[in-house]
Amino acid sequence: MLAGLAVLVFLAACGDPGGTTRPRSERPSSDLKYGCGAGGTFAPRDIEEGPEPSQEILDALHELRQTMDGAMLPEDGWRVVSEQGRTTTVLAPLGDSFASASFDKEGRGWKAAGWGDCKPRLEVEDKSVLRWAFTEGSHPPDAETTKLDVLVTEVECSGGRDIEGLVEQQVTYGETKIEVVLTAPRLKAGKNQGYTCGGTSPINYTLQLDEPIGDREVVDVSVYPSVEPVPGTRIP
């Protein structure tokens, strides 16, 4: 499934030799864009408040659920999260994640173009979005601290490159949560070229905050819903 391109451009800080960067801008999480492969990108409000599918798409979903591959799709809870040209993408809660299905308009009906389980992942133009988790012994952090020790790894196919010194951070400070996104410059493949998807080893990184944590939760918003990546959290 092809990943949709996000329209969001992050203004992230550049890494210093010590592997620590300073957050320079804030952007509310409602402006973030997520994707499930093909079908474009969508905001959290689309998942939470998007319109219900038309009866024609609900009928197509019902037919899809009668197949062996589509039997895992839930019956209810569907929301339209993306409409691109003749393609409509819908999501519904599925356990602790979501189910996703895309349909192409054909004549007077709709044909299933792709479906499956989905963990919506943040998409940032020209950036590789990283996953992170607190290191052992660093959680829960002290209320007065402004430095967090975390482990960071790359999710996208990148040939197993070393991201040491490439990590950029984006931090949004709210009343109850501190939302963190870590990225690296995205590798650009040439014509007829690509990168292998072998796993990469996590690196140690110091997340430098502009203010003490207090009683707020520090969360990773690279996935939706956001998670508090306690030590031992599987990344990616």
N, C-alpha and C positions, 0 to 999 in steps of 0.2 A: 504494500500500500504506500502511495506516495505521500510524503509529509507536506502539509500545507505550509506556506511561508507566512510568518507573522508580520504584521505591519508595525509592530512596536520596535523602536530602536532604543537600546539601553545606553545611558550615559554613565559608563562604569569607570572606576578608577583603575589606573595602570599599576601593575604589580611592581614592588621594589625587590631588590636582591634578597631581602630577608624573608620573602614570601608573605609579607603583610601589606595590605592596601587600606586606604582610607575611603569610607563611603562619601560620595560627593553630591548625591542627589536622592530625592525620594520620589516614589511613584506609587500611588495607591494600588493595592492588589486588584481592584475592580478593573483596572486598565490593562491587566496582563492578559495574554492570549494563549490558549491551550489548544492542543490538537490530539487526535487519535489516529493519525495516519492520513488516509485519503479523506476528503470531505471538508477541507478548509479548517480554519481556526475559530475559536469561540471564547467568549469571556465567561467568568464564573456566573455572572448574572444570567447568561443564556442557559446554563445548566439548571439554575435555580428557578428562573422565571420565564423561560422561553415558552412559546405557544405550544399547545398540544398539536400533534400531527393531524392532517386532514383525514377524513374517513377513508379515502382511497389509500393513503399510506398505512393506516391502521389495518386495512384489509390485506395489503401486501405483507405487512408484518405477520399477520395471522397465518397466511400461506407459508411464509418462511419458517414459522415455528413448527409447522407440520413436517418439515424435512429433518433428516438426521443431524445435519450440521447446524440447523437453526433452532433445534429443540432447547438449547441452553438459554435462549433469549427470553426475558421476562414478558409477561402478558401486559402489565400495566406500568405506569410511571414514565412514559415516553415524553420527551420534549424535543422540539425542533431547535437545534443549536447552530445550524449553518445551512444556507441556501446559496448555491453557486451555480449560476446558469440553470441547467436542467437537472442538477443534482441536489438532493436534500439529505441532510444527515441528522439523525435523531439519536438521543442518548436516554438511558433509563438506569436507575440504580440496580446494581447486581452485587450482592454481598457487600464487601467493603470497597468496591470499585464500581464500574459502570459497564453496561452493554452498549455497543455502538452498531448502527446499521446505516448504510447509505443506499439511496434509491435514485435511479435515473428515470426521468420522464420519457415514456415511450408511447406515442399515440395518446390514447385516453387513459392509460394505466401507468403503473410504476414497476420497474424491474429492479430487483436487488442487485447492487453493485459490489457490496462488501459488508461484512459483519463480523462480530466477535466480541470478546471481552476487551475492556479498555481502561487503562489508567491514564487519564488526561495528563499530558506532559507539557510544560511550558515551552513555548517557541519564541525565540528572540532572533530577529534578523541578523545574519552574519555572525552569530554567536553559537558556540556549543554549550548547552546548558548542562551544568555539572550536578551531581548528587553529593550530599555531605551528611556526616553524622558526628556527634560528639565523640571524643576519644574516651577510653576508659578512665575513670577518675575525674573527668571534667564536668560531669552532670550529677546532680543539679548545680548550676553555676552559682557563685556567691552573688548576692544582690548588688554589691558595690563594684563588681568587676566590669571592666570594659574590654577584656580580652578573652576570647574563647578558643580553646584548642579543639580542632575538628579534623576529621579525615575526609578527603575529597577524591572523587573518581569521575572519570568521563563516561558518558552514556553512549554518545554517538560513535559511529564507526570512524576510527581515526588512525588505524594502523598500529595501535598500541603505543602511541607517542607518550613521552614524559611531559606532564603538564606543570612540572615544577617551575615556578616563576611566571606562569601564564595566567594564574587565577585572578579574576576580577570580581569585585563584589558590589552588590546593590542592596541597600538596607533601608527599610521603611519602618519608622518608629511610630507605633500606635499606643493607645492607652492600655490595652491588655496584651498586645502581641508585638514582637519585633520580627518582621518578615524579612527573610534573607534569601537572596538569589546569588549563586556563584556561577560564573561563566568563564569561558576561554575563547580566544579567537577561533572561528571555524576554519578548518582546512578546506581549501578549494581544489577540487579534483579537476584535472584537465580533460580534454576530449577523450572519451572511451577509457577513462581511468576512474578508479575508485579506491576506497580504503577498506582494509579488512576490519572485521568486527570482533577481534580477539579481546578478551578481558584485560583491563588495565589495573595495576596495583594502586590502591589508594595512597595518597601522599598526605603528609602532615601540613596543616595550614593554620595560621593564627588569624582569627577573625577579629579585627579591630573595630570597636564600636565608638560612636561619638558621645554616648552617655551611658551611665550605669543601667543594668538590666532592671533593677528593682524587683517587683513581684510579677513582671511580665513573662510570658512564654516566648521562647525563641523558636521560630518554626522555619522549615524549608518549604518555600512555595513553588519549587520546581515541578511539583505534582499537585493535582487537585483531587480531593481536598488536601490542604497543606498538612504536613506532619511535623511532630516534634521528634527529630531524629536522635533518640536516646542511644547510648552506646550499644552496639550490637545490631542496630538497624541495618537491614540489607540494602546495600548501595551498589549498583542501581537496583 
